């Protein structure tokens, strides 16, 4: 997976944590770990339909990448 896509996915995962645990309110951990200059502690985190679609696309790419890696490793392990 490309580094910029990996970075996008990690930020989206951190946003999901804020949404699930903090009721959409950013905390110090989110601001520090994402480097999001527009985020302030205590602000509500925005989430658009396009961002949700992007997260789904990135998750599918990651799953496909992991599946390829596992297939390749299995092939290498099965060879004498």
C-alpha positions in Angstrom: 0.0 0.0 0.0 1.3 3.4 -0.9 2.6 5.5 2.0 0.1 8.4 1.4 -2.8 5.9 1.4 -1.5 4.2 4.6 -1.3 7.7 6.2 -4.9 8.4 5.1 -6.1 5.1 6.6 -4.4 5.7 9.9 -6.0 9.1 10.2 -9.4 7.7 9.4 -8.9 5.0 12.0 -8.0 7.7 14.6 -11.1 9.7 13.6 -13.2 6.6 14.1 -11.9 6.3 17.6 -12.8 9.9 18.3 -16.3 9.3 16.9 -16.8 6.1 18.9 -15.3 7.0 22.2 -15.4 10.7 22.5 -18.8 11.3 20.9 -17.2 13.2 17.9 -15.1 15.5 20.1 -11.4 15.8 19.4 -8.9 15.2 22.2 -5.2 15.8 22.7 -4.3 12.4 21.5 -6.1 12.9 18.1 -4.6 16.3 17.5 -1.1 15.1 18.4 -1.2 11.8 16.5 -2.8 13.1 13.3 -1.0 16.4 13.0 -4.3 17.9 11.9 -3.6 21.6 12.1 -7.3 22.5 11.8 -8.3 20.3 14.8 -8.5 21.9 18.2 -9.1 19.9 21.4 -12.8 20.0 22.2 -14.0 20.6 18.6 -16.4 18.3 17.0 -14.8 16.3 14.2 -16.3 16.7 10.8 -17.0 13.7 8.6 -18.4 13.9 5.1 -19.9 11.2 2.9 -16.9 11.5 0.7 -14.6 10.7 3.6 -16.7 7.6 4.5 -16.5 6.4 0.9 -12.7 7.1 1.0 -12.4 5.1 4.2 -14.2 2.2 2.7 -12.1 2.3 -0.5 -8.9 2.4 1.6 -10.1 -0.5 3.8 -10.8 -2.6 0.6 -7.3 -1.8 -0.8 -5.7 -2.8 2.5 -7.6 -6.1 2.6 -6.6 -6.8 -1.1 -3.0 -6.0 -0.3 -3.0 -8.3 2.8 -4.6 -11.1 0.8 -1.9 -10.8 -1.9 0.8 -10.8 0.7 -0.6 -13.9 2.4 -0.9 -15.7 -1.0 2.7 -14.9 -1.8 3.9 -16.1 1.6 2.0 -19.3 1.3 3.5 -20.0 -2.1 7.0 -19.4 -0.8 6.4 -21.6 2.2 5.0 -24.4 0.1 8.0 -24.6 -2.2 10.6 -27.2 -1.3 
